[in-house]
Amino acid sequence: MPDRSYLDWPFFTDAHRDLAGRLEAFAAAHFDDHDDEGDVFDFAKSCVSALGEAGFLKLTVPAEAGGTHERLDVRSLCLAREILGYRHGIADFSFVMQGLGSGPITLFGTPEQRARHLPAIGEGRAIAALAMSERNAGSDVANISTTAVEDGDSYVLNGEKTWISNAGIANVYSVIARLGDAPGAKGLAAFIVEADRPGFEVAERIDVMAPHPLGTLRFTDCRIPKANLLGKPGEGFKIAMSNLDIFRSTVGAAALGFARRALDEALARADDRKVFGQRLSDFQLTQAKIGEMATMVDASALLVYRAAWTKDSGAARVTREASMAKMYATEAAQKVIDEAVQLWGGMGVVSGNMVERLYREIRALRIYEGTTEINKLVISGQTYQQYRQGNAGPAGKSAGGA
């Protein structure tokens, strides 16, 4: 049983503690023994169905669409990702994509758009996806080249999106495309594209080292009604960043779940393994590793739930806090998992072993939703902005010095 003592921290309410208990029991019963031998696309769909039937996907939509909370509760989203990630990466992935994929609709959709799509997503009857990345536009969102052209009462989309999670199994996509002649980020807009639209296709599946349902989308004169525009023309970048401001912290939470599992696997192995007449856990080198791993897990949890609590407490943006949580927790999890593999020795690299699976699973989290390098730049920029706002005095001097 993973450590849950952190639930007593003041970040959480009794409702969060109740959620953690219910989801822990559900995840242990449904996802802990999956053998990864079947089709990952089918497994992801089954995860959505199971989570929807159990009511947990209601965390990914607001109350007006049948959701649990009036607005998205980031602490609940983080708890869910951590607990599901502890059990299985695809279970975590399937949960969060319902929120990340529909987030632009939740945040910027009209009442009609929200009513049309969100209830089915919150019940697991429909699957959501976010289509933003392109081959030459990942972290550089302003470089998106997929176009949307106004044509009568429609927009016509052309271009490709790649590295798209849930490509091929999603029913509804939130798509960021270029609309009009404004340069860079100013020219972006967001749209709802249903999977059955003529001119929309899944061009390929993408196989990665930790199997996930990923693919490339192609839009060829794909016509959608003007009613599918999210927000206003030119707000695409704002919509994308507002969505990430909520969900970036949850990437750190997923990494935290992976790290907790790796720590528990390492503790069990070190206590059971006999080396040179004593337990592996009796060696000081092992104890030093465990001490470092446990500290990184707790530090990750503090950053993740600080960011989530700050957002839930009414902060308009948590760019700095979310970037810190995502950057540190994913990097720390990589180190914790690597140490767990080392403590498992040869068995740690055997295909199918939990720590081997975690070793493959964690790597992508250091890249998507803002690479570690991009997040360092974001944190630096935010830190300098706060410093300059708080310290600039007359003639550009520090307000407190000569």
C-alpha positions as CSV (number, residue, x, y, z in Angstrom):
1,M,0.0,0.0,0.0
2,P,1.6,3.3,-1.0
3,D,2.2,6.0,1.6
4,R,-0.8,8.3,1.9
5,S,0.3,10.3,5.0
6,Y,0.7,13.4,2.8
7,L,-3.1,13.5,2.6
8,D,-3.0,15.1,6.1
9,W,-1.2,18.1,4.7
10,P,-3.3,21.3,4.8
11,F,-3.5,21.4,1.0
12,F,-6.4,18.8,1.1
13,T,-10.0,18.7,2.4
14,D,-11.9,15.6,3.6
15,A,-13.4,15.4,0.1
16,H,-9.9,14.9,-1.4
17,R,-9.1,12.3,1.2
18,D,-12.4,10.5,0.4
19,L,-11.6,10.6,-3.3
20,A,-8.1,9.2,-2.8
21,G,-9.5,6.2,-0.8
22,R,-12.1,5.4,-3.3
23,L,-9.9,5.7,-6.3
24,E,-7.0,3.8,-4.7
25,A,-9.3,0.8,-4.2
26,F,-10.7,1.1,-7.7
27,A,-7.3,1.4,-9.4
28,A,-5.8,-1.5,-7.4
29,A,-8.7,-3.7,-8.5
30,H,-8.8,-2.8,-12.1
31,F,-5.4,-1.8,-13.4
32,D,-2.6,-3.3,-11.3
33,D,-2.4,-6.6,-13.1
34,H,-2.6,-5.6,-16.8
35,D,0.0,-7.4,-18.8
36,D,0.5,-4.9,-21.7
37,E,0.2,-7.7,-24.3
38,G,-3.0,-6.5,-26.0
39,D,-3.6,-3.5,-28.3
40,V,-2.9,-0.3,-26.5
41,F,-5.6,1.6,-28.3
42,D,-8.2,-1.0,-27.1
43,F,-6.9,-0.9,-23.6
44,A,-7.1,2.9,-23.5
45,K,-10.7,2.8,-24.6
46,S,-11.5,0.2,-21.9
47,C,-9.8,2.4,-19.3
48,V,-12.1,5.3,-20.3
49,S,-15.1,3.1,-20.1
50,A,-14.2,1.8,-16.7
51,L,-13.3,5.2,-15.3
52,G,-16.5,6.6,-16.7
53,E,-18.8,3.9,-15.3
54,A,-17.2,4.4,-11.9
55,G,-17.9,8.1,-12.0
56,F,-14.2,9.3,-11.8
57,L,-14.3,11.0,-15.2
58,K,-16.7,13.5,-13.7
59,L,-13.6,15.1,-12.3
60,T,-12.6,16.2,-15.8
61,V,-15.7,18.3,-16.6
62,P,-17.5,21.1,-14.6
63,A,-20.7,20.7,-12.6
64,E,-22.8,22.2,-15.4
65,A,-21.9,19.1,-17.5
66,G,-22.5,16.6,-14.7
67,G,-19.0,17.1,-13.2
68,T,-18.0,16.7,-9.5
69,H,-16.9,20.3,-9.0
70,E,-18.3,23.7,-10.1
71,R,-15.0,24.3,-11.9
72,L,-12.0,21.9,-12.5
73,D,-10.4,21.1,-9.2
74,V,-6.7,20.8,-9.8
75,R,-5.9,19.0,-6.6
76,S,-8.5,16.3,-7.5
77,L,-7.0,16.0,-11.0
78,C,-3.5,15.6,-9.5
79,L,-4.6,13.1,-6.9
80,A,-6.2,11.0,-9.6
81,R,-3.2,11.1,-11.9
82,E,-0.8,10.2,-9.0
83,I,-3.0,7.3,-7.9
84,L,-3.7,6.0,-11.4
85,G,-0.1,6.4,-12.4
86,Y,1.1,4.3,-9.4
87,R,-1.0,1.5,-10.9
88,H,-0.7,1.9,-14.7
89,G,0.5,4.6,-17.1
90,I,-2.3,4.0,-19.6
91,A,-5.0,4.3,-16.8
92,D,-3.5,7.7,-15.9
93,F,-3.2,8.7,-19.5
94,S,-6.8,7.8,-20.3
95,F,-8.1,9.8,-17.3
96,V,-6.2,13.0,-18.0
97,M,-6.8,13.1,-21.7
98,Q,-10.5,13.5,-21.0
99,G,-9.7,16.7,-19.2
100,L,-6.8,18.0,-21.3
101,G,-8.7,17.2,-24.6
102,S,-11.9,18.9,-23.5
103,G,-10.2,21.7,-21.4
104,P,-10.5,24.3,-24.2
105,I,-14.3,23.6,-24.3
106,T,-14.6,23.8,-20.6
107,L,-12.7,27.0,-20.3
108,F,-13.7,28.9,-23.5
109,G,-16.7,27.0,-25.0
110,T,-20.1,28.5,-25.4
111,P,-23.0,27.1,-23.3
112,E,-24.1,25.2,-26.5
113,Q,-20.6,23.8,-27.1
114,R,-20.2,22.6,-23.5
115,A,-23.7,21.1,-23.4
116,R,-23.1,19.2,-26.7
117,H,-19.7,17.6,-25.8
118,L,-18.9,17.7,-22.1
119,P,-21.5,15.4,-20.6
120,A,-20.6,12.5,-22.8
121,I,-16.9,13.0,-22.0
122,G,-17.5,13.1,-18.3
123,E,-19.4,9.8,-18.5
124,G,-16.8,8.1,-20.7
125,R,-19.3,7.8,-23.7
126,A,-17.0,10.0,-25.8
127,I,-13.2,10.3,-25.9
128,A,-11.5,13.7,-26.1
129,A,-8.1,14.7,-27.6
130,L,-6.0,17.9,-27.9
131,A,-4.5,18.5,-31.3
132,M,-1.8,21.1,-31.0
133,S,1.7,19.7,-31.8
134,E,3.1,19.5,-35.3
135,R,6.4,18.3,-36.7
136,N,7.9,21.8,-36.5
137,A,5.7,23.1,-33.7
138,G,6.0,21.4,-30.3
139,S,7.2,23.8,-27.6
140,D,7.2,26.5,-30.3
141,V,3.4,26.8,-30.4
142,A,3.6,30.1,-32.3
143,N,5.0,28.1,-35.3
144,I,1.9,26.2,-36.0
145,S,1.2,25.9,-39.7
146,T,-2.2,24.1,-39.9
147,T,-4.6,26.6,-41.4
148,A,-8.2,27.5,-41.0
149,V,-9.8,29.6,-43.7
150,E,-13.2,31.3,-43.4
151,D,-15.6,30.2,-46.2
152,G,-19.2,31.3,-45.8
153,D,-20.7,29.8,-42.7
154,S,-17.7,27.4,-42.3
155,Y,-14.0,27.2,-41.6
156,V,-11.9,24.9,-43.8
157,L,-8.9,23.2,-42.1
158,N,-5.8,22.0,-43.9
159,G,-2.6,20.6,-42.4
160,E,-1.2,17.9,-40.1
161,K,-0.9,17.4,-36.4
162,T,1.4,14.8,-34.9
163,W,2.2,13.3,-31.5
164,I,-1.5,13.5,-30.8
165,S,-2.7,11.4,-27.8
166,N,-5.9,9.5,-28.5
167,A,-5.5,9.9,-32.2
168,G,-7.8,7.4,-33.8
169,I,-9.9,6.7,-30.7
170,A,-11.1,10.2,-29.9
171,N,-14.6,11.4,-30.9
172,V,-13.9,15.1,-30.4
173,Y,-10.6,17.0,-30.9
174,S,-9.7,20.5,-29.7
175,V,-7.6,21.8,-32.5
176,I,-5.2,24.8,-32.6
177,A,-4.8,26.2,-36.1
178,R,-3.7,29.4,-37.9
179,L,-6.6,31.7,-38.8
180,G,-6.0,35.0,-40.7
181,D,-2.8,36.8,-41.5
182,A,-1.6,37.8,-38.0
183,P,2.0,36.6,-37.3
184,G,3.1,34.1,-34.7
185,A,0.9,33.4,-31.7
186,K,-1.5,36.3,-32.6
187,G,-2.8,34.4,-35.6
188,L,-3.9,31.2,-33.8
189,A,-7.5,30.1,-33.1
190,A,-9.0,27.0,-31.4
191,F,-11.7,24.8,-32.9
192,I,-13.8,21.8,-32.1
193,V,-13.4,19.0,-34.7
194,E,-15.6,15.9,-34.5
195,A,-13.9,12.7,-35.8
196,D,-16.6,12.0,-38.4
197,R,-16.0,15.3,-40.3
198,P,-15.2,14.7,-44.0
199,G,-11.6,15.6,-44.7
200,F,-10.4,14.5,-41.3
201,E,-8.3,11.3,-41.1
202,V,-5.8,9.6,-38.9
203,A,-2.7,9.3,-41.1
204,E,-0.6,7.0,-39.0
205,R,-0.1,5.4,-35.6
206,I,3.1,6.2,-33.8
207,D,4.8,3.5,-31.8
208,V,6.9,4.7,-28.8
209,M,9.0,2.8,-26.2
210,A,6.2,3.0,-23.6
211,P,3.1,2.1,-25.7
212,H,0.5,4.8,-25.8
213,P,-2.3,5.6,-28.3
214,L,-0.5,8.2,-30.4
215,G,-0.9,9.2,-34.0
216,T,-0.7,11.8,-36.8
217,L,-3.9,13.6,-37.9
218,R,-4.4,15.0,-41.4
219,F,-6.9,17.7,-42.4
220,T,-7.7,18.0,-46.1
221,D,-10.3,20.6,-46.8
222,C,-12.0,19.6,-43.6
223,R,-15.1,21.8,-43.3
224,I,-16.4,22.6,-39.8
225,P,-19.3,25.1,-39.0
226,K,-18.4,28.5,-37.6
227,A,-20.2,27.4,-34.4
228,N,-17.2,25.2,-33.7
229,L,-14.8,28.1,-33.1
230,L,-13.7,28.2,-29.5
231,G,-13.4,31.7,-28.0
232,K,-12.5,34.4,-30.5
233,P,-10.2,34.5,-33.5
234,G,-6.7,35.2,-32.4
235,E,-7.2,33.6,-28.9
236,G,-5.8,30.1,-29.8
237,F,-2.5,30.7,-28.0
238,K,-4.3,32.1,-24.9
239,I,-6.6,29.1,-24.9
240,A,-3.8,26.6,-25.2
241,M,-1.8,28.2,-22.4
242,S,-4.8,28.5,-20.1
243,N,-5.4,24.8,-20.6
244,L,-1.8,23.9,-19.8
245,D,-1.9,26.2,-16.8
246,I,-4.3,23.7,-15.3
247,F,-2.9,20.5,-16.6
248,R,0.8,21.0,-16.4
249,S,0.8,20.4,-12.7
250,T,-0.9,17.1,-13.3
251,V,2.1,15.9,-15.3
252,G,4.1,16.3,-12.2
253,A,1.5,14.3,-10.3
254,A,1.7,11.4,-12.8
255,A,5.5,11.4,-12.4
256,L,5.0,11.4,-8.6
257,G,2.8,8.3,-8.9
258,F,5.5,6.6,-11.0
259,A,8.1,7.6,-8.4
260,R,6.1,6.3,-5.5
261,R,5.7,3.0,-7.2
262,A,9.4,2.7,-7.9
263,L,10.3,3.6,-4.3
264,D,7.9,0.9,-3.0
265,E,9.3,-1.7,-5.5
266,A,12.8,-0.8,-4.4
267,L,11.9,-1.0,-0.7
268,A,10.4,-4.5,-1.2
269,R,13.3,-5.7,-3.3
270,A,16.0,-4.5,-0.9
271,D,14.3,-6.0,2.1
272,D,13.8,-9.3,0.4
273,R,17.1,-9.7,-1.5
274,K,20.0,-11.4,0.4
275,V,23.5,-10.4,-0.6
276,F,26.7,-11.6,1.1
277,G,24.7,-13.0,4.0
278,Q,22.6,-10.0,4.8
279,R,19.6,-8.1,3.4
280,L,20.4,-5.6,0.7
281,S,18.5,-3.0,2.8
282,D,21.1,-3.5,5.6
283,F,23.9,-1.9,3.4
284,Q,24.6,1.8,4.1
285,L,24.8,2.5,0.3
286,T,21.3,1.1,-0.1
287,Q,20.0,3.2,2.8
288,A,21.6,6.3,1.3
289,K,19.8,5.6,-2.0
290,I,16.5,5.1,-0.2
291,G,16.9,8.3,1.8
292,E,17.5,10.3,-1.4
293,M,14.6,8.7,-3.2
294,A,12.2,9.3,-0.4
295,T,13.2,12.9,-0.2
296,M,12.7,13.5,-3.9
297,V,9.3,11.9,-3.7
298,D,8.2,14.2,-0.9
299,A,9.7,17.3,-2.5
300,S,7.8,16.5,-5.7
301,A,4.6,16.1,-3.8
302,L,5.1,19.5,-2.1
303,L,5.6,21.3,-5.4
304,V,2.8,19.5,-7.2
305,Y,0.2,20.1,-4.5
306,R,1.4,23.7,-3.8
307,A,0.7,24.5,-7.5
308,A,-2.6,22.7,-7.4
309,W,-3.8,24.4,-4.2
310,T,-2.7,27.8,-5.5
311,K,-4.8,27.4,-8.6
312,D,-7.8,26.1,-6.7
313,S,-7.5,29.0,-4.3
314,G,-8.3,31.4,-7.1
315,A,-5.0,32.4,-8.7
316,A,-5.6,33.5,-12.3
317,R,-2.4,31.9,-13.4
318,V,0.1,29.5,-11.8
319,T,2.6,29.5,-14.6
320,R,5.7,29.6,-12.3
321,E,4.3,27.1,-9.8
322,A,3.1,24.6,-12.4
323,S,6.3,24.8,-14.3
324,M,8.3,24.1,-11.1
325,A,6.1,21.2,-10.2
326,K,6.3,19.7,-13.7
327,M,10.0,20.2,-14.2
328,Y,11.1,18.9,-10.7
329,A,8.7,16.0,-10.4
330,T,9.5,14.5,-13.8
331,E,13.2,14.9,-13.4
332,A,13.1,13.5,-9.8
333,A,11.0,10.6,-10.9
334,Q,13.5,9.7,-13.6
335,K,16.2,9.5,-10.9
336,V,14.1,7.6,-8.4
337,I,13.1,5.0,-11.1
338,D,16.7,4.7,-12.2
339,E,17.8,3.9,-8.7
340,A,15.0,1.4,-8.3
341,V,16.2,-0.4,-11.4
342,Q,19.8,-0.4,-10.0
343,L,18.6,-1.9,-6.7
344,W,16.7,-4.6,-8.6
345,G,19.9,-5.5,-10.5
346,G,19.6,-7.7,-13.5
347,M,15.9,-8.3,-12.8
348,G,15.3,-4.6,-13.1
349,V,15.9,-4.7,-16.9
350,V,13.8,-7.8,-17.6
351,S,10.9,-6.9,-19.8
352,G,7.6,-6.8,-17.9
353,N,9.1,-6.1,-14.5
354,M,7.4,-3.1,-12.9
355,V,10.5,-1.0,-12.6
356,E,11.5,-1.8,-16.2
357,R,8.0,-0.6,-17.3
358,L,8.3,2.6,-15.2
359,Y,11.8,3.2,-16.7
360,R,10.2,3.4,-20.1
361,E,7.1,5.2,-19.0
362,I,8.7,8.1,-17.3
363,R,10.9,9.2,-20.1
364,A,8.2,10.9,-22.2
365,L,7.0,13.0,-19.2
366,R,10.2,15.1,-19.3
367,I,9.2,16.1,-22.9
368,Y,5.5,16.6,-23.3
369,E,3.5,19.6,-22.0
370,G,6.7,21.7,-21.8
371,T,10.2,20.1,-21.9
372,T,12.4,20.4,-18.8
373,E,14.5,23.0,-20.8
374,I,11.4,25.1,-21.7
375,N,10.1,25.0,-18.1
376,K,13.5,26.2,-16.8
377,L,13.2,29.2,-19.1
378,V,9.6,29.8,-18.0
379,I,10.6,29.7,-14.4
380,S,13.5,32.0,-14.9
381,G,11.3,34.5,-16.8
382,Q,8.6,34.5,-14.2
383,T,11.2,34.8,-11.4
384,Y,12.8,37.8,-13.0
385,Q,9.5,39.4,-13.7
386,Q,8.6,39.2,-10.0
387,Y,12.0,40.5,-9.0
388,R,11.9,43.5,-11.3
389,Q,8.3,44.3,-10.3
390,G,9.2,44.2,-6.6
391,N,12.6,45.9,-6.6
392,A,12.6,48.5,-9.4
393,G,12.9,52.0,-7.8
394,P,13.6,55.5,-9.1
395,A,16.1,55.6,-12.0
396,G,15.9,51.8,-12.2
397,K,17.7,51.3,-8.9
398,S,16.7,48.8,-6.2
399,A,13.9,50.3,-4.1
400,G,15.8,49.4,-1.0
401,G,19.4,50.4,-2.0
402,A,21.5,53.2,-3.2
